[in-house]
Amino acid sequence: MTKTPLHILVTGANGQLGHSLQTLAASQASHITYAFTDREHLDITDDAAVARWLDQHPADCLINAAAYTAVDRAATEPDAAMAINAHAPALLARHCAARRMHLLHVSTDYVFDGTLDRPYRVDDTPAPLNTYGRSKLLGEQAILQHAPDALILRTSWVFSAWGGNFVRTMLRLGAQRDHLQVIDDQVGGPTWAGHLAQALHQLALRLHTPGLDTPGGLYHCSGAPDVSWHGFAQEIFQQALKRDMLKKVPTLEAIQATAWPSPEPRPANSRLDCSRLDTLLGPIARDWRIGLGQVLDTWRNEAT
């Protein structure tokens, strides 16, 4: 029996999630096709350009993996952050709705202020602490205004084998220094971009399957188990040491966030309750320690 074709568009092709989706796309059956674009080929803040691109690439689903993610720089570039994280999602949502195209969008734990003593649920009231978080929240609100059936996945602490991220930074500093200070009073779920890509792919498949109810709105998808930045760094170094990627593990000093001044404050609690997504899809792979191993293996193989 011939399977119904599924065509998926992806923005932000050169980001961590975009690269992970490209890897995933390469392993799919022929009836599932992905098409990718990046900022060099599409300005997602340009209304006419977005309309033209979507008309030229008819599809069932659009995954918006594009984002302005430089948290500290957003304080000095608020217009750029708002354009990409708030204005562009509004355009994409409006044009997707007009074409009956499903929209999947990725947001962030930074829409919360981190003051709760439990993981944040999808229905908790957002209260972003910084410009980046405010821009992402405005993007969420705009999407749900124009496309109430859109799916928004909030995630946290994304890392992958591509681009800049905490894992790459720790390995670089670990090779250079004998002693590192790492924040221990901010806790969250590191998320391997490969797991996030899998979740988005499963949602796209579900949206394309007749008879399955997929309620629109907010979902959380972050890695497990929750850990501090200090605990994350410890695991990075231990796994790297086992793979002979480091000669020795530097001494890690646990410090408070107040000892590491930042232009933009971060939430102390970035833990996300992912039960709504688990209920919809069933338990999904979220163990960031496994994803970390995949990233380190990729880098080790590239170096040999």
Secondary structure, 3 states (H helix, E strand, C coil): CCCCCEEEEEECCCCHHHHHHHHHHCCCCCCEEEEECCCCCCCCCCHHHHHHHHHHCCCCEEEECCCCCCCCHHHCCHHHHHHHHHHHHHHHHHHHHHCCCEEEEEEEHHHCCCCCCCCECCCCCCCCCCHHHHHHHHHHHHHHHHCCCCEEEEECCEECCCCCCHHHHHHHHHHHCCEEEEECCCEECCEEHHHHHHHHHHHHHHHCCCCCCCCCEEEECCCECCEEHHHHHHHHHHHHHHCCCCCCCCEEEEECHHHCCCCCCCCCECCECCHHHHHHHCCCCCEHHHHHHHHHHHHHHHHC
